[in-house]
Amino acid sequence: MTLSLDQITTIFLSVALLVLGTFLVKKVGFLNKFCIPAPVVGGLLFAVLATIAKSFGWFEITLDTSLQGLFMLTFFTTVGLGASFKLVKLGGKLLVIYWLACGFLALAQNTIGVSMAYLFDLHPLIGMMAGAVSMEGGHGAATAFGQTVEDLGINSALSIGVAAATFGLVAGGLIGGPVVKYLVTKYDLKSTETEEETEITLEESDKAIKSNTFFTQLLLITFCMALGTYLGSLFSSATGFVLPGYVGAMFVAVIVRNIVDKFNPKIVDMQSIGLVSDISLGIFLSMALMSIKLWEIADLALPLIAIVIVQVIFIILFGIFVLFRLLGKDYDAAVMVAGFTGHGLGATPNAMANMAAVTERFGPSKKAYLVVPIVGAFLIDVFAMPIIITTINLFQ
């Protein structure tokens, strides 16, 4: 028996699973500790139940996910609108070094993924899905690019990316603390701040969101979405180079944000942008994850785990022996390495959780709390996206 859900029911189900995931993250210690995103919890739970139902021959569920692309496009556009280059000046030299290190990490992760795919006699794009796409990119990029890669004929790319992102997210939460403890102990590092508050909210506002302000933000978002997808399609047609519409929209949004900042920085309201971002990402991820077919990646479990293990080992070694030294070999550098392992294998919330655990034990670090969120949340995709797109076009 097949249960077919229409567009409206599919959206309802994705929101319901998002709410359920939020509840479970709050109640289940493991999920909360490792900052597992709520839509990932709800969506994967549904995917597991659907797999069980299909395996026992009870019924199969088909979903209408035609609106998934719209939510995905909206999310990546909001990411671009958050990338103000004034933040780079605010972070100074350390931010630039950290940002460049993230760009190098994306290149290294793709190299590792593709190389190990050849080792296991798999298509290189399957290896890429366990590279920067799912490691630095997290579930959002894994889901978005997974669909792009599947459209190129690589079956199960989405499921592989989501699985790798989940493994990476857990690993990123596990290794941050031990890595910093090793650095603090070996170099006898101490925080130079004792009474200062470490938490920095980049876009802090207690004001209520007004409808006219909100509609201004929607105008910016939809303009960037429309122009970005059009230019991306035009570019792909002219060059034969695969450029997904959401990537074009994100880069148009980066340009628009920084042009607007030149004239009136108050036009972009990050409180409203953040709200749209959270809603679109939550529904997009929930919808994507609940529709993955877990049975398709059973045969790839061993290669996938092997690739992720190598990715984890690499980021540990790079963080300790390269990034820590580049950032100054002090306590702030050690805390930034904790953040780096968090979002380098998972997501920015993972990075913040890592740093919170470290600073609670060893002392505050204002520099780390300034640099890591700016790069992890806003700037990282400026380097990562071109690297991922180039890799796709090299091996399609």
C-alpha positions as CSV (number, residue, x, y, z in Angstrom):
1,M,0.0,0.0,0.0
2,T,1.2,3.5,-0.8
3,L,0.3,6.6,1.1
4,S,0.6,9.7,-1.0
5,L,0.7,13.1,0.8
6,D,-0.1,16.2,-1.2
7,Q,1.9,19.5,-1.0
8,I,-0.1,21.0,1.9
9,T,0.0,17.8,4.0
10,T,3.7,17.5,3.4
11,I,4.3,21.0,4.7
12,F,2.1,20.4,7.7
13,L,4.1,17.2,8.4
14,S,7.4,18.9,8.1
15,V,6.4,21.6,10.6
16,A,5.0,19.0,13.0
17,L,8.3,17.0,12.8
18,L,10.2,20.3,13.4
19,V,8.1,21.0,16.6
20,L,8.6,17.3,17.7
21,G,12.3,17.6,17.1
22,T,12.5,20.8,19.2
23,F,10.7,19.0,22.0
24,L,13.0,15.9,21.8
25,V,16.2,18.1,21.8
26,K,15.1,19.8,25.0
27,K,14.2,16.5,26.7
28,V,17.0,14.1,25.5
29,G,20.3,14.9,27.0
30,F,22.5,13.5,24.2
31,L,20.7,15.5,21.6
32,N,21.0,18.7,23.6
33,K,24.6,18.1,24.5
34,F,25.8,17.7,20.9
35,C,23.5,20.5,19.5
36,I,21.7,18.2,17.1
37,P,19.3,20.4,15.1
38,A,15.6,19.9,15.8
39,P,14.6,19.4,12.1
40,V,17.3,16.8,11.8
41,V,15.9,14.9,14.8
42,G,12.3,15.1,13.6
43,G,13.1,14.4,10.0
44,L,15.4,11.5,10.6
45,L,13.0,9.9,13.0
46,F,10.3,10.0,10.3
47,A,12.8,8.6,7.8
48,V,13.6,5.7,10.1
49,L,9.9,4.9,10.7
50,A,9.2,5.1,7.0
51,T,12.1,2.7,6.3
52,I,10.8,0.2,8.9
53,A,7.3,0.4,7.4
54,K,8.7,-0.2,3.9
55,S,11.0,-3.0,5.1
56,F,8.1,-5.0,6.7
57,G,5.9,-4.4,3.7
58,W,3.3,-2.5,5.7
59,F,3.1,0.6,3.5
60,E,5.2,3.2,1.6
61,I,4.9,6.9,2.0
62,T,5.4,9.3,-0.9
63,L,5.7,13.1,-0.3
64,D,5.2,16.2,-2.4
65,T,8.3,18.2,-1.6
66,S,7.9,20.6,-4.5
67,L,8.2,23.6,-2.2
68,Q,11.4,22.4,-0.6
69,G,13.5,24.3,-3.2
70,L,11.8,27.6,-2.3
71,F,12.6,27.3,1.4
72,M,16.2,26.3,0.5
73,L,16.6,29.3,-1.8
74,T,15.2,31.6,0.9
75,F,17.6,30.3,3.5
76,F,20.8,30.7,1.4
77,T,19.7,34.2,0.5
78,T,19.4,35.2,4.1
79,V,22.9,33.8,4.7
80,G,24.2,36.1,2.0
81,L,22.4,39.1,3.5
82,G,24.1,38.4,6.8
83,A,27.6,38.6,5.3
84,S,28.5,42.3,6.0
85,F,32.2,42.9,5.3
86,K,32.2,45.5,8.0
87,L,32.4,42.5,10.3
88,V,35.7,41.6,8.9
89,K,37.2,44.9,9.9
90,L,35.6,44.4,13.4
91,G,37.4,41.1,13.8
92,G,40.8,42.3,12.5
93,K,43.8,40.2,11.6
94,L,42.7,37.1,13.6
95,L,39.4,37.0,11.8
96,V,41.1,37.1,8.4
97,I,43.5,34.3,9.4
98,Y,40.6,32.2,10.7
99,W,38.5,32.8,7.6
100,L,41.4,31.8,5.3
101,A,41.9,28.6,7.4
102,C,38.2,27.8,6.9
103,G,38.7,28.2,3.1
104,F,41.7,25.9,3.2
105,L,39.7,23.4,5.3
106,A,37.0,23.2,2.7
107,L,39.6,22.5,0.0
108,A,41.2,19.8,2.1
109,Q,37.9,18.1,3.1
110,N,36.9,17.8,-0.6
111,T,40.4,16.4,-1.4
112,I,40.1,13.8,1.3
113,G,36.5,12.9,0.3
114,V,37.3,12.5,-3.4
115,S,40.6,10.7,-2.8
116,M,38.9,8.1,-0.5
117,A,36.1,7.7,-2.9
118,Y,38.6,6.6,-5.5
119,L,40.1,4.3,-2.9
120,F,36.7,2.6,-2.3
121,D,36.0,2.6,-6.1
122,L,33.1,5.0,-5.7
123,H,32.1,8.0,-7.8
124,P,34.2,11.0,-6.7
125,L,31.0,13.1,-6.1
126,I,30.0,10.6,-3.5
127,G,33.3,11.3,-1.7
128,M,32.6,15.0,-2.1
129,M,29.3,14.6,-0.3
130,A,31.3,13.5,2.7
131,G,33.7,16.4,2.2
132,A,33.2,20.1,2.7
133,V,29.5,19.8,1.7
134,S,28.6,17.9,4.8
135,M,31.5,18.7,7.1
136,E,31.9,22.5,6.9
137,G,28.5,22.9,5.2
138,G,26.5,20.8,7.7
139,H,23.0,19.5,7.1
140,G,21.9,22.6,5.2
141,A,24.6,22.4,2.5
142,A,24.4,18.6,2.4
143,T,20.7,18.7,1.7
144,A,21.0,21.5,-0.9
145,F,24.0,20.1,-2.8
146,G,22.8,16.6,-2.4
147,Q,19.8,17.3,-4.5
148,T,22.0,19.1,-7.1
149,V,24.3,16.0,-7.3
150,E,21.4,13.6,-7.5
151,D,20.1,15.7,-10.5
152,L,23.5,14.9,-12.1
153,G,22.7,11.2,-11.9
154,I,24.5,10.2,-8.6
155,N,21.9,8.2,-6.7
156,S,21.7,8.5,-2.9
157,A,23.9,11.7,-2.8
158,L,21.4,13.4,-0.5
159,S,21.2,10.5,1.9
160,I,25.0,10.2,2.0
161,G,25.4,13.9,2.7
162,V,22.9,13.9,5.5
163,A,24.4,10.8,7.1
164,A,27.9,12.3,6.9
165,A,26.7,15.6,8.3
166,T,25.1,13.8,11.2
167,F,28.3,11.8,12.0
168,G,30.4,15.0,11.6
169,L,28.1,17.0,13.9
170,V,28.4,14.4,16.7
171,A,32.2,14.2,16.2
172,G,32.6,17.9,16.2
173,G,30.9,18.1,19.6
174,L,33.0,15.3,21.0
175,I,36.5,16.4,20.1
176,G,36.5,20.2,20.7
177,G,36.9,19.9,24.5
178,P,39.7,17.3,24.5
179,V,41.7,19.2,21.9
180,V,41.6,22.4,23.9
181,K,42.4,20.6,27.1
182,Y,45.5,19.1,25.4
183,L,46.6,22.6,24.3
184,V,45.9,24.3,27.6
185,T,47.8,21.6,29.5
186,K,50.7,21.4,27.1
187,Y,51.3,25.1,26.8
188,D,50.0,26.1,30.3
189,L,47.5,28.6,28.8
190,K,45.4,30.9,30.9
191,S,42.6,33.3,30.1
192,T,43.6,37.0,30.5
193,E,40.0,38.0,31.2
194,T,38.5,37.4,34.5
195,E,35.3,39.4,35.0
196,E,34.3,40.4,31.5
197,E,31.2,38.9,29.9
198,T,32.2,36.6,27.0
199,E,28.9,36.3,25.2
200,I,28.7,38.6,22.2
201,T,25.5,39.0,20.3
202,L,26.3,40.4,16.9
203,E,22.9,41.6,16.1
204,E,21.3,42.4,19.4
205,S,17.8,44.0,19.5
206,D,14.9,43.9,22.0
207,K,12.6,45.8,19.7
208,A,9.5,44.1,18.3
209,I,9.6,43.3,14.6
210,K,7.2,45.7,12.8
211,S,5.3,44.8,9.6
212,N,6.8,47.6,7.5
213,T,10.3,46.7,8.5
214,F,9.6,43.0,7.9
215,F,8.2,43.7,4.4
216,T,11.3,45.7,3.5
217,Q,13.4,42.7,4.4
218,L,11.2,40.4,2.3
219,L,11.7,42.9,-0.6
220,L,15.4,42.5,-0.3
221,I,15.3,38.7,0.1
222,T,12.9,38.1,-2.9
223,F,14.9,40.6,-5.1
224,C,18.1,38.7,-4.4
225,M,16.3,35.4,-4.9
226,A,14.9,36.5,-8.3
227,L,18.1,38.2,-9.6
228,G,20.4,35.5,-8.3
229,T,18.5,32.5,-9.8
230,Y,18.2,34.4,-13.1
231,L,21.9,35.2,-13.3
232,G,22.9,31.7,-12.1
233,S,20.8,30.2,-14.9
234,L,22.2,32.6,-17.4
235,F,25.8,31.8,-16.3
236,S,25.2,28.0,-16.5
237,S,23.6,28.3,-20.0
238,A,26.5,30.4,-21.2
239,T,29.4,28.4,-19.7
240,G,28.0,24.9,-19.1
241,F,29.2,25.3,-15.5
242,V,26.8,23.9,-13.0
243,L,25.7,26.8,-10.7
244,P,22.7,26.1,-8.5
245,G,20.2,28.9,-8.2
246,Y,20.6,29.2,-4.5
247,V,24.3,29.8,-4.8
248,G,23.7,32.6,-7.3
249,A,21.1,34.1,-4.9
250,M,23.5,33.9,-2.0
251,F,26.3,35.8,-3.8
252,V,23.9,38.4,-5.1
253,A,22.7,38.8,-1.5
254,V,26.3,39.3,-0.3
255,I,26.8,42.1,-2.9
256,V,23.4,43.7,-2.1
257,R,24.1,43.7,1.6
258,N,27.4,45.4,1.3
259,I,26.1,48.0,-1.3
260,V,23.2,48.8,1.1
261,D,25.6,49.2,4.0
262,K,27.4,51.9,2.1
263,F,24.3,54.0,1.9
264,N,22.3,53.1,5.0
265,P,23.3,50.2,7.2
266,K,20.0,50.4,9.1
267,I,18.0,49.2,6.0
268,V,19.0,45.6,6.7
269,D,17.4,44.4,9.9
270,M,19.1,41.2,11.0
271,Q,16.4,40.4,13.5
272,S,13.8,40.0,10.7
273,I,16.4,38.4,8.4
274,G,17.2,35.9,11.2
275,L,13.6,35.0,11.7
276,V,13.1,34.3,8.0
277,S,16.3,32.3,8.0
278,D,15.3,30.2,11.0
279,I,11.9,29.4,9.6
280,S,13.0,28.6,6.1
281,L,16.0,26.5,7.2
282,G,13.8,24.5,9.7
283,I,11.1,23.7,7.2
284,F,13.6,23.0,4.4
285,L,15.7,20.6,6.5
286,S,12.7,18.9,8.0
287,M,11.1,18.4,4.6
288,A,14.4,17.1,3.1
289,L,15.3,14.7,5.9
290,M,11.9,13.1,6.2
291,S,12.0,12.2,2.5
292,I,15.4,10.5,2.4
293,K,15.5,6.8,1.7
294,L,17.8,5.3,4.3
295,W,17.8,1.9,2.7
296,E,19.7,3.3,-0.3
297,I,22.9,3.9,1.7
298,A,23.2,0.6,3.6
299,D,26.0,-0.6,1.3
300,L,27.9,2.6,1.7
301,A,28.0,2.6,5.5
302,L,31.6,1.4,5.8
303,P,33.2,3.8,3.2
304,L,31.2,6.7,4.7
305,I,32.3,6.1,8.2
306,A,35.9,5.7,7.0
307,I,35.8,9.0,5.2
308,V,34.4,10.8,8.2
309,I,37.0,9.3,10.5
310,V,39.8,10.6,8.3
311,Q,38.1,14.0,8.2
312,V,38.0,14.1,12.0
313,I,41.7,13.1,12.3
314,F,42.7,15.8,9.8
315,I,40.8,18.6,11.5
316,I,42.4,17.6,14.9
317,L,45.9,17.7,13.5
318,F,45.3,20.9,11.5
319,G,43.8,22.6,14.5
320,I,46.6,21.6,16.9
321,F,49.7,22.0,14.7
322,V,48.7,24.7,12.2
323,L,45.7,26.9,13.2
324,F,46.7,27.2,16.8
325,R,50.1,28.5,15.8
326,L,48.7,30.8,13.2
327,L,46.3,32.4,15.7
328,G,49.1,33.2,18.2
329,K,49.6,30.1,20.3
330,D,47.7,31.6,23.3
331,Y,44.5,30.9,25.2
332,D,42.3,32.7,22.7
333,A,43.8,30.7,19.9
334,A,43.0,27.4,21.8
335,V,39.4,28.4,22.3
336,M,39.1,29.4,18.6
337,V,40.4,25.9,17.7
338,A,37.4,24.5,19.7
339,G,35.1,26.5,17.6
340,F,36.9,25.5,14.5
341,T,36.4,21.8,15.2
342,G,32.7,22.5,16.0
343,H,31.7,24.2,12.8
344,G,34.4,22.5,10.7
345,L,32.6,19.2,11.2
346,G,29.1,20.4,12.0
347,A,27.6,23.8,12.5
348,T,28.0,27.1,14.2
349,P,25.8,26.1,17.2
350,N,28.2,23.2,17.7
351,A,31.1,25.6,17.7
352,M,29.4,27.9,20.3
353,A,28.6,24.9,22.4
354,N,32.3,23.8,22.3
355,M,33.5,27.2,23.3
356,A,31.0,27.5,26.0
357,A,32.2,24.3,27.6
358,V,35.8,25.3,27.3
359,T,35.4,28.9,28.7
360,E,33.2,27.7,31.5
361,R,36.1,25.5,32.7
362,F,39.2,27.5,31.7
363,G,38.0,31.1,31.6
364,P,36.5,33.6,29.1
365,S,37.8,34.6,25.6
366,K,36.2,37.7,24.0
367,K,38.3,37.4,20.8
368,A,37.1,33.8,20.2
369,Y,33.4,34.8,20.8
370,L,33.8,37.6,18.2
371,V,35.7,35.8,15.5
372,V,34.1,32.3,15.4
373,P,30.4,33.3,15.1
374,I,31.1,35.9,12.4
375,V,33.0,33.4,10.2
376,G,31.0,30.3,11.0
377,A,27.6,31.9,10.6
378,F,28.2,34.4,7.8
379,L,31.5,34.4,6.0
380,I,32.5,30.8,5.7
381,D,30.3,30.1,2.6
382,V,32.1,32.9,0.6
383,F,35.0,30.5,0.3
384,A,33.3,27.1,0.7
385,M,30.7,27.6,-2.0
386,P,33.1,28.2,-4.9
387,I,35.2,25.3,-3.8
388,I,32.2,22.9,-3.7
389,I,30.8,24.2,-7.0
390,T,34.2,23.8,-8.7
391,T,34.5,20.2,-7.4
392,I,31.1,19.3,-8.7
393,N,32.0,20.6,-12.2
394,L,35.3,18.8,-12.2
395,F,33.8,15.4,-11.5
396,Q,30.3,15.6,-12.9
